[in-house]
Amino acid sequence: MANGFVRKEMLAQMPAPAGTKGPLHWLKTNLFSTPLNSAATLVALYALYCIVPPFIDFALISAVWSGESREACATIKQGGIKPDGWFGACWPYVGANLKLFIYGRYPVDELWRVNIVYIMFAISALGLLIPTLPFKRQNVFFMFGIFPVVAFILLTGGHLELNGFLIAVFFMEPSYSAFWIDFAVTTLFFAAIAYLLAKGTDSDPIPNLRAVFGVAIILVAVLLAVSAPLGLEHVETEVWGGLLVTLVIAVTGIVASLPIGILLALGRRSNMPIVKLICVIFIEFWRGVPLITVLFMSSVMLPLFLPEGVDFDKLLRALIGVALFSSAYMAEVIRGGIQALPKGQYEGAMALGLNYRQMMQMVILPQALKLVIPGIVNTFIGLFKDTTLVLIIGLFDFLGQIQSSYSDPTWASPVQSMTGYLFAALVYWFFCFSMARYSMYMERRLDTGHRS
């Protein structure tokens, strides 16, 4: 019998085979693995060759970066003295109209108010989006409680007339007494709903009633704050424009669509036939109507159905239409996440003795929302780009303000429109790409793929 061999020392680590690593291996594995992939790669490279060099030449190499009028944007070829033609982007045109693109026709002396709103929103949004930063609860309270009120006061100047928002409009002359009657009726209405819901869940209705009255008191405080004379000049929304209108519509739609969409998704899966029917009709109606039709109806048709002398701000009508439209799409995204959860999650929550609200709040919704993060962000991105449709009702958003600047003869040139659209594309790409990358970051952080 032969003697066995027992190795007493480990062999030195050997390098990987040359054919299994390096750039050539990556190219072969990812781009040229099959004849079909090779052909697709070559076609893509040819398309990039046809698109990228001319784009870089127009935007950077042949572009003009300084000047005072359209004459400066005529490109001079190498070795020439006089302008030979219009070959590159006219970036001085963008610089000259930058305030118009960002603020619209907002009064120049009051731009500091818009800048404060921008800064407050950026700081608060960063505090919410960066997980490692502290004071999350305080930041949430500021972002969704204090910031909207402060932003409304700064942008409009306040001076909101509290003449009653239900009874005074339809039954009596506007007055402060009508406002307080409206407040009392609305509070009692929601208190009755809270009482019935509390009884239906076998819980103590008293805390629900206290919460409703607390919210009502906060509502009164907010209304008094936005109507207080603070000495700010009132600025009509008709002079708003540019990036200001785009962000106001997009942020309002995003913030409103998520909670409304959650309620609609839960209502569509409810066992109460009336609630389910209402939610189904709402969702299918808004998903079956184009957004451009919604905006047109809110701007042109809605005033025809209001009592004489009653009118709503055009921007407010657009905000309501966009919020309701996006909420219907958001509801279907969230409903898909809820339905994707296995039945065992519901059974486990009920086995723990949780009621419906607790089950949804602590077990079902956290998992469902994590599953549909890509769908939620995709809806947000689509909403942000759809804000360009408000131009049809006379609201000059960012893209609309750029288009309106084409009538300025100071910068009229063959490359003016291309430069403006290129600048608009870069701005929209920045916001949409940032939302997409943050979505991917949150997916990895929450490990929604359930990878080990």
C-alpha positions as CSV (number, residue, x, y, z in Angstrom):
1,M,0.0,0.0,0.0
2,A,1.4,3.3,-1.0
3,N,2.1,5.9,1.6
4,G,-0.4,8.9,1.7
5,F,0.8,12.4,1.1
6,V,-0.2,15.1,3.6
7,R,0.6,18.7,2.6
8,K,2.0,20.6,5.5
9,E,2.2,24.1,3.8
10,M,-0.4,26.0,1.9
11,L,0.4,26.8,-1.8
12,A,0.9,30.4,-2.7
13,Q,-2.1,32.2,-4.2
14,M,-2.0,31.9,-8.0
15,P,-3.2,34.8,-10.3
16,A,-6.4,34.3,-12.1
17,P,-6.3,33.0,-15.7
18,A,-5.7,35.8,-18.2
19,G,-8.9,35.1,-20.0
20,T,-11.1,35.6,-16.9
21,K,-10.3,39.1,-15.9
22,G,-9.4,42.6,-17.2
23,P,-11.1,44.9,-19.7
24,L,-11.0,42.5,-22.5
25,H,-12.8,39.8,-20.5
26,W,-15.5,42.4,-19.5
27,L,-16.0,43.5,-23.1
28,K,-16.3,39.9,-24.3
29,T,-18.7,39.0,-21.5
30,N,-21.0,42.0,-21.6
31,L,-20.8,43.5,-25.1
32,F,-19.6,40.7,-27.5
33,S,-20.9,37.5,-25.8
34,T,-23.0,36.5,-28.8
35,P,-23.3,37.6,-32.5
36,L,-26.5,39.4,-31.7
37,N,-25.0,41.3,-28.8
38,S,-22.0,42.1,-30.9
39,A,-24.2,43.5,-33.7
40,A,-26.2,45.5,-31.2
41,T,-23.0,46.9,-29.6
42,L,-21.7,48.0,-33.0
43,V,-25.0,49.7,-33.9
44,A,-25.0,51.5,-30.5
45,L,-21.5,52.7,-31.0
46,Y,-22.3,54.0,-34.4
47,A,-25.3,55.9,-33.1
48,L,-23.2,57.4,-30.3
49,Y,-20.6,58.4,-32.9
50,C,-23.3,60.2,-34.9
51,I,-24.9,62.0,-31.9
52,V,-22.2,62.7,-29.3
53,P,-19.5,64.6,-31.3
54,P,-22.0,67.0,-32.9
55,F,-23.7,67.6,-29.5
56,I,-20.4,68.3,-27.8
57,D,-19.3,70.6,-30.6
58,F,-22.6,72.6,-30.4
59,A,-22.8,72.8,-26.6
60,L,-19.2,73.3,-25.8
61,I,-16.6,73.6,-28.6
62,S,-18.4,76.0,-31.0
63,A,-20.5,77.6,-28.3
64,V,-20.3,81.3,-27.4
65,W,-19.9,82.0,-23.7
66,S,-20.0,85.8,-23.5
67,G,-21.7,88.7,-25.2
68,E,-24.3,91.4,-24.9
69,S,-26.6,90.7,-27.8
70,R,-27.4,88.3,-30.7
71,E,-24.3,89.5,-32.7
72,A,-22.0,88.0,-30.2
73,C,-23.4,84.5,-30.8
74,A,-22.4,84.4,-34.5
75,T,-19.5,81.9,-34.5
76,I,-16.1,82.8,-36.0
77,K,-14.3,79.9,-37.6
78,Q,-10.6,79.3,-36.8
79,G,-8.5,81.9,-38.5
80,G,-11.4,84.2,-39.3
81,I,-12.0,87.7,-38.3
82,K,-15.7,88.3,-39.0
83,P,-18.6,86.0,-37.9
84,D,-19.0,83.1,-40.4
85,G,-22.4,81.8,-39.1
86,W,-24.4,80.3,-36.3
87,F,-22.7,77.0,-35.3
88,G,-22.8,76.8,-31.5
89,A,-25.0,77.4,-28.5
90,C,-25.6,81.0,-27.4
91,W,-25.1,80.7,-23.7
92,P,-25.0,84.5,-23.1
93,Y,-28.7,84.4,-24.0
94,V,-29.4,82.0,-21.2
95,G,-27.4,84.1,-18.7
96,A,-29.3,87.3,-19.7
97,N,-32.6,85.6,-19.2
98,L,-31.7,83.4,-16.2
99,K,-33.8,85.4,-13.7
100,L,-36.8,85.2,-16.1
101,F,-36.3,81.4,-16.3
102,I,-36.1,81.0,-12.5
103,Y,-38.6,83.6,-11.2
104,G,-40.8,84.5,-14.1
105,R,-42.2,88.0,-13.9
106,Y,-42.0,88.0,-10.1
107,P,-41.2,91.6,-8.9
108,V,-37.5,92.1,-8.8
109,D,-37.5,93.9,-5.4
110,E,-39.3,90.9,-3.9
111,L,-37.1,88.1,-5.2
112,W,-35.5,87.7,-1.8
113,R,-38.8,86.1,-0.7
114,V,-38.5,83.4,-3.4
115,N,-34.8,82.8,-2.5
116,I,-35.7,82.2,1.1
117,V,-38.3,79.7,0.1
118,Y,-35.8,77.9,-2.2
119,I,-33.2,77.8,0.6
120,M,-35.7,76.6,3.2
121,F,-36.9,73.8,0.9
122,A,-33.4,72.7,0.0
123,I,-32.3,72.5,3.6
124,S,-35.4,70.7,4.8
125,A,-35.4,68.3,1.9
126,L,-31.7,67.4,2.5
127,G,-32.5,66.8,6.2
128,L,-35.3,64.4,5.2
129,L,-33.4,62.6,2.4
130,I,-30.1,62.0,4.1
131,P,-30.7,59.1,6.5
132,T,-27.7,59.9,8.8
133,L,-28.8,63.4,9.7
134,P,-30.5,63.8,13.1
135,F,-33.8,65.4,14.1
136,K,-35.9,63.6,11.6
137,R,-39.2,64.1,13.5
138,Q,-38.6,67.8,13.9
139,N,-37.6,68.1,10.2
140,V,-40.8,66.3,9.1
141,F,-42.9,68.7,11.3
142,F,-41.1,71.6,9.7
143,M,-41.3,70.3,6.1
144,F,-45.0,69.4,6.2
145,G,-46.3,71.7,8.9
146,I,-44.4,75.0,9.0
147,F,-42.8,75.3,5.6
148,P,-46.0,75.3,3.5
149,V,-47.5,78.1,5.6
150,V,-44.3,80.2,5.5
151,A,-43.8,79.6,1.8
152,F,-47.4,80.6,1.1
153,I,-47.0,83.8,3.1
154,L,-43.6,84.7,1.5
155,L,-44.7,83.9,-2.1
156,T,-48.1,85.6,-2.0
157,G,-47.6,88.1,0.7
158,G,-50.4,86.7,2.8
159,H,-53.5,88.9,3.2
160,L,-55.8,85.9,2.7
161,E,-59.4,87.0,3.1
162,L,-61.2,84.8,5.6
163,N,-64.7,85.4,4.4
164,G,-66.0,81.9,4.8
165,F,-65.2,79.1,2.5
166,L,-68.4,77.0,2.4
167,I,-71.5,78.7,3.9
168,A,-70.5,82.3,3.1
169,V,-70.0,81.4,-0.6
170,F,-73.4,79.7,-1.1
171,F,-75.8,81.0,1.6
172,M,-74.8,84.3,3.2
173,E,-72.7,87.4,2.8
174,P,-68.9,87.0,3.3
175,S,-67.8,87.9,6.8
176,Y,-65.7,86.7,9.7
177,S,-68.8,85.3,11.4
178,A,-69.4,83.2,8.3
179,F,-65.9,81.9,8.6
180,W,-66.4,80.8,12.2
181,I,-69.7,79.1,11.3
182,D,-67.8,77.2,8.5
183,F,-65.2,76.2,11.0
184,A,-67.7,74.9,13.5
185,V,-69.7,73.0,10.9
186,T,-66.5,71.4,9.4
187,T,-65.1,70.5,12.8
188,L,-68.4,68.8,13.9
189,F,-68.5,67.0,10.6
190,F,-65.1,65.5,10.9
191,A,-65.6,64.8,14.6
192,A,-68.7,62.7,13.7
193,I,-66.7,60.8,11.2
194,A,-63.9,60.1,13.7
195,Y,-66.4,59.0,16.3
196,L,-68.0,56.5,13.8
197,L,-64.7,55.2,12.7
198,A,-63.6,54.7,16.3
199,K,-66.7,52.9,17.2
200,G,-66.3,50.6,14.2
201,T,-62.8,49.6,15.3
202,D,-63.9,49.1,19.0
203,S,-61.6,51.7,20.2
204,D,-62.1,54.7,22.5
205,P,-63.6,57.5,20.4
206,I,-62.6,60.2,22.8
207,P,-58.9,60.4,21.7
208,N,-60.1,60.6,18.1
209,L,-62.4,63.5,18.9
210,R,-59.6,65.3,20.7
211,A,-57.3,64.8,17.7
212,V,-60.0,66.2,15.4
213,F,-60.4,69.3,17.6
214,G,-56.7,69.7,17.8
215,V,-56.3,69.6,14.1
216,A,-59.2,72.1,13.8
217,I,-57.4,74.5,16.2
218,I,-54.2,74.2,14.2
219,L,-56.2,74.9,11.0
220,V,-57.6,78.1,12.5
221,A,-54.1,79.2,13.6
222,V,-52.8,78.6,10.1
223,L,-55.7,80.5,8.5
224,L,-55.2,83.4,10.9
225,A,-51.4,83.4,10.1
226,V,-51.9,83.6,6.4
227,S,-54.4,86.4,6.8
228,A,-52.4,88.5,9.2
229,P,-51.1,91.9,7.8
230,L,-47.3,91.3,7.8
231,G,-46.4,94.2,5.6
232,L,-45.4,92.1,2.6
233,E,-46.5,93.2,-0.9
234,H,-49.1,91.0,-2.3
235,V,-47.9,89.2,-5.5
236,E,-50.5,87.7,-7.7
237,T,-49.9,84.2,-9.1
238,E,-50.3,85.5,-12.6
239,V,-46.8,87.0,-12.4
240,W,-45.2,83.8,-11.1
241,G,-43.3,81.8,-13.7
242,G,-40.3,79.8,-14.6
243,L,-38.7,77.2,-12.2
244,L,-40.8,78.7,-9.4
245,V,-44.1,77.5,-10.9
246,T,-42.6,74.1,-11.9
247,L,-41.4,73.4,-8.4
248,V,-44.6,74.6,-6.8
249,I,-46.7,72.3,-9.0
250,A,-44.4,69.4,-8.8
251,V,-43.8,69.5,-5.1
252,T,-47.4,70.0,-4.3
253,G,-48.4,67.1,-6.6
254,I,-45.8,64.8,-5.1
255,V,-46.6,65.6,-1.5
256,A,-50.3,65.4,-2.0
257,S,-50.4,62.3,-4.3
258,L,-48.6,59.9,-1.9
259,P,-51.0,60.1,1.1
260,I,-54.1,60.4,-1.1
261,G,-52.9,57.5,-3.2
262,I,-52.4,55.3,0.0
263,L,-56.0,56.1,1.1
264,L,-57.4,55.3,-2.4
265,A,-55.4,52.1,-2.6
266,L,-56.7,51.0,0.9
267,G,-60.2,52.0,-0.1
268,R,-60.1,50.0,-3.3
269,R,-59.2,46.9,-1.3
270,S,-61.8,47.7,1.4
271,N,-64.6,45.3,2.3
272,M,-67.0,48.2,2.5
273,P,-68.9,48.2,-0.8
274,I,-69.6,51.9,-0.9
275,V,-66.0,52.9,0.0
276,K,-64.6,50.5,-2.6
277,L,-67.0,51.7,-5.3
278,I,-66.2,55.4,-4.7
279,C,-62.4,54.7,-4.8
280,V,-62.7,52.6,-8.0
281,I,-64.8,55.2,-9.7
282,F,-62.3,58.0,-8.7
283,I,-59.3,56.0,-9.8
284,E,-60.6,54.9,-13.1
285,F,-62.1,58.3,-13.9
286,W,-58.8,60.2,-13.4
287,R,-56.7,57.5,-15.0
288,G,-59.0,57.5,-18.1
289,V,-58.6,61.3,-18.7
290,P,-55.5,62.9,-20.1
291,L,-53.8,65.5,-17.8
292,I,-54.1,68.1,-20.5
293,T,-57.9,67.7,-20.4
294,V,-57.9,68.0,-16.6
295,L,-56.0,71.2,-16.8
296,F,-58.2,72.6,-19.5
297,M,-61.3,71.7,-17.6
298,S,-60.0,73.2,-14.4
299,S,-59.1,76.5,-16.1
300,V,-61.9,76.9,-18.6
301,M,-64.9,74.8,-17.6
302,L,-64.8,74.8,-13.8
303,P,-65.6,78.6,-13.5
304,L,-68.8,78.0,-15.5
305,F,-70.2,75.8,-12.8
306,L,-69.4,78.1,-9.9
307,P,-71.9,80.6,-8.5
308,E,-71.7,84.1,-9.8
309,G,-68.9,86.1,-8.3
310,V,-67.1,83.0,-7.1
311,D,-63.7,82.2,-8.6
312,F,-60.6,80.3,-7.6
313,D,-57.0,81.2,-8.5
314,K,-55.8,79.6,-11.7
315,L,-52.7,78.2,-10.1
316,L,-54.8,76.7,-7.3
317,R,-57.1,75.0,-9.8
318,A,-54.0,73.5,-11.6
319,L,-52.6,72.3,-8.3
320,I,-55.8,70.5,-7.4
321,G,-56.1,69.0,-10.8
322,V,-52.5,67.7,-10.8
323,A,-52.8,66.4,-7.3
324,L,-56.0,64.4,-8.0
325,F,-54.6,63.1,-11.3
326,S,-51.3,61.9,-9.9
327,S,-53.1,60.4,-6.8
328,A,-55.0,58.0,-9.0
329,Y,-51.8,56.7,-10.6
330,M,-50.1,56.5,-7.2
331,A,-53.0,54.5,-5.8
332,E,-52.5,51.8,-8.4
333,V,-48.8,51.7,-7.8
334,I,-49.3,51.2,-4.0
335,R,-52.2,48.7,-4.6
336,G,-49.7,46.6,-6.6
337,G,-47.3,46.6,-3.6
338,I,-50.0,45.6,-1.2
339,Q,-51.2,42.8,-3.4
340,A,-47.6,41.6,-3.8
341,L,-47.3,40.7,-0.1
342,P,-48.0,37.1,0.8
343,K,-51.2,36.2,2.7
344,G,-49.0,35.1,5.6
345,Q,-48.2,38.7,6.5
346,Y,-51.9,39.5,7.0
347,E,-52.5,36.3,9.0
348,G,-49.4,36.9,11.2
349,A,-50.6,40.5,11.9
350,M,-54.1,39.3,12.8
351,A,-52.6,36.5,15.0
352,L,-50.8,39.2,17.0
353,G,-54.2,40.8,17.7
354,L,-53.6,43.9,15.7
355,N,-56.6,45.8,14.4
356,Y,-56.9,47.0,10.8
357,R,-55.2,50.4,11.4
358,Q,-52.3,48.9,13.3
359,M,-51.9,46.1,10.8
360,M,-51.7,48.5,7.9
361,Q,-49.5,51.0,9.7
362,M,-46.9,48.6,11.2
363,V,-46.9,45.5,9.0
364,I,-48.4,45.9,5.5
365,L,-47.7,49.4,4.3
366,P,-44.0,49.6,5.3
367,Q,-43.3,46.4,3.3
368,A,-45.6,47.4,0.4
369,L,-44.0,50.9,0.0
370,K,-40.5,49.4,0.0
371,L,-41.5,47.0,-2.8
372,V,-42.9,49.7,-5.0
373,I,-40.2,52.4,-4.5
374,P,-39.3,52.3,-8.3
375,G,-42.9,52.7,-9.3
376,I,-43.4,55.6,-6.8
377,V,-40.4,57.5,-8.0
378,N,-41.3,56.8,-11.6
379,T,-44.7,58.4,-10.9
380,F,-42.9,61.4,-9.3
381,I,-40.6,61.8,-12.3
382,G,-43.5,61.6,-14.8
383,L,-45.4,64.2,-12.7
384,F,-42.4,66.6,-12.7
385,K,-42.1,66.4,-16.5
386,D,-45.9,66.8,-16.9
387,T,-45.8,70.2,-15.3
388,T,-44.9,71.6,-18.7
389,L,-48.6,71.0,-19.7
390,V,-49.7,73.9,-17.6
391,L,-48.7,76.3,-20.4
392,I,-52.0,75.4,-22.1
393,I,-53.9,77.2,-19.4
394,G,-51.6,80.3,-19.4
395,L,-49.2,79.4,-16.6
396,F,-45.6,80.0,-17.7
397,D,-43.6,77.2,-16.1
398,F,-39.9,76.7,-16.7
399,L,-40.2,75.5,-20.3
400,G,-43.0,78.0,-21.0
401,Q,-40.9,80.8,-19.8
402,I,-38.1,79.8,-22.0
403,Q,-40.4,79.6,-25.0
404,S,-41.8,83.1,-24.2
405,S,-38.2,84.5,-24.3
406,Y,-37.9,83.7,-28.0
407,S,-39.9,86.8,-28.8
408,D,-37.1,89.0,-27.5
409,P,-35.4,90.6,-30.5
410,T,-32.2,91.2,-28.6
411,W,-31.2,87.6,-28.7
412,A,-33.2,86.4,-31.8
413,S,-31.0,84.0,-33.8
414,P,-31.1,80.6,-35.5
415,V,-29.6,78.9,-32.5
416,Q,-31.7,80.7,-29.8
417,S,-34.4,78.0,-29.6
418,M,-31.9,75.2,-29.7
419,T,-29.9,76.7,-26.9
420,G,-33.1,77.3,-24.8
421,Y,-34.3,73.7,-25.3
422,L,-30.9,72.4,-24.5
423,F,-30.8,74.3,-21.3
424,A,-34.3,73.1,-20.4
425,A,-33.3,69.5,-21.1
426,L,-30.3,69.8,-18.8
427,V,-32.4,71.2,-16.0
428,Y,-35.1,68.6,-16.3
429,W,-32.5,65.9,-16.6
430,F,-30.8,67.1,-13.4
431,F,-33.9,66.9,-11.3
432,C,-35.2,63.6,-12.8
433,F,-31.8,61.9,-12.7
434,S,-31.4,63.0,-9.1
435,M,-34.7,61.4,-8.2
436,A,-33.8,58.2,-10.0
437,R,-30.4,57.9,-8.3
438,Y,-31.9,58.5,-4.9
439,S,-34.5,55.8,-5.6
440,M,-31.7,53.4,-6.4
441,Y,-29.9,54.4,-3.2
442,M,-33.0,53.8,-1.1
443,E,-33.5,50.4,-2.7
444,R,-30.0,49.3,-1.8
445,R,-30.3,50.7,1.7
446,L,-33.7,49.0,2.4
447,D,-32.6,45.9,0.5
448,T,-36.0,45.6,-1.3
449,G,-34.7,42.6,-3.3
450,H,-34.4,40.5,-0.1
451,R,-30.9,39.6,-1.0
452,S,-28.9,37.8,1.7
